[in-house]
Amino acid sequence: MSDLKHLHHWDVLALACIDGRFIKRTVDWISEKTGGTFDFRTEVGCTKAILDCPNDCQRFFNVIETSLRLHSVKEVWLIDHIDCGAYGGSKEHEDAESEKEFHIEKLNKAAKIINGKFPELKVKKIYVGWNSIEEI
């Protein structure tokens, strides 16, 4: 990576869950997609934080505002994952496909909230499975 000392602007702020089983793989994936420059923040459950926890949602909004102001981000990447304990884990779903559909619904709802507050930002929705990471 080149000298980052004078770099202050990049395109992506990634918002993810705190679950340590997925962080390294997710950060590596984001680094590959962005060239290694991005902002990264976690809260319990990512979309759950936005949809069901007003204080966590406000913290995410504060991070978005700061990332916009300091780094001129253009995109927010929302990242949910399989077996999320904040939503009760995989045991709450019939199978992996229904669990993924559940998270897609939550990602879509959370994206609408972020777009409503920050219409200038593109919102990407990402789902992390056991063996894959994909944009929805």
N, C-alpha and C positions, 0 to 999 in steps of 0.2 A: 504494500500500500504506500502511496506517496505521502509526502509530508502533509499532515493535516493541520498544522499550526495556524494557517490562515484561512482554512475552510470553515465557513460558518453557515452555509446554506446547503440543504439537501432536500430531497423530495418526500421522504416517507417518515411518518410516525406510526409505529406498530404498537397496538394495544392488545395485550394477551393475558392469559390466566397465570396465576402464580405457581401452578403445578410444576414442580421441578423435574418430573419425568419427561417433560416436553420442551423445556426452555432451551437447552443447548441445541437440539436438533432444529427447533424453530428459528433461533438466532442465526445458526449456520445457513439455513435456507434463505432467510431475509438478507443476510450478507451477500449470498450468491446473487440474489435478484437485484440488489441495490448497489453493488460494488463496495459494500461495507460501511456506508455512511447512512445512518438512520437514527431516529430517536426511538426508545423502547421503554414501555411502561407496563407494569402488571397490576392487576387487582384480582380479587377472588372471582373466578367465573367469567371474566371479561364481559360477555353480553349480559350476564346476570347483574353485574355491577351497574351497567347502564340502564337496564330495564327494571330492576327490582330494588335497588339500593341508592336512594337519593344522594347520600353523602359520597359514596363511591363514584356515582355519576358526576357529581360536581367536581370531584378530584380529577376525573378524566377530562372534563371540560377545561379545567384550569391547566392541565398538561397540554391539551390541544392549543389553547390560547398562547401559552408560553412557547410551544414549538413553532407556532405560526410567527410569533413576534421575533424570536431569536434565530430561527433557522429557516424561515420562509417555506415550510413544508407545503406540499401540494396535495398529498394523499394521506389518508388515515387507513391503516390496515387493521381490521378487526379479526382476531384470531381465537376461535373456539376449538376445543379438542374432545376426543372420545373419552369416556369414563370420567367426566368432570364431576368431582365431588360436590361442588356448589349446587349442581342440579340433581344430586343423588346418585351419580355414577351410572355405569352401563346397566346395572341391575334394574333400573327404572324403565328400561326399554325392552321391547320384544326381541330385537336383534340389532346388529350393527347398522343396517340400512335405516331402520326406523329412528335410531339414535341420531344418525347423520341428518335425516330429514328434520328432526326436532331442532338441531343446532342451526340448520339452514334457515328455519323459520325465525329463530332468535337473532341470527345474524342480520336477516332482512329487516326486522323490527328495529334493532339497534342502529343499523345504517340509516334508517329513516330519521331517527332522533338526531343523529349527528349531522345529517344533511340539513335538517330543519334549523339547527343552531349554527352550522358552518356551511352554508350553501356553496361557498367557493372551493370547498375541498371535495376531491374524489374519494369515495369510500370503497375499498376492496374488502371482500369477505373471504376469509380463509378458514379451512377446516383441517385439523391435524388428526389423522387416524393413527393406528398403531404402526402402519407401514407406508403411509403416504401423507403428503401435504398438498392440498389443492385449493386453487382459487374457485370460489363458488360463483 
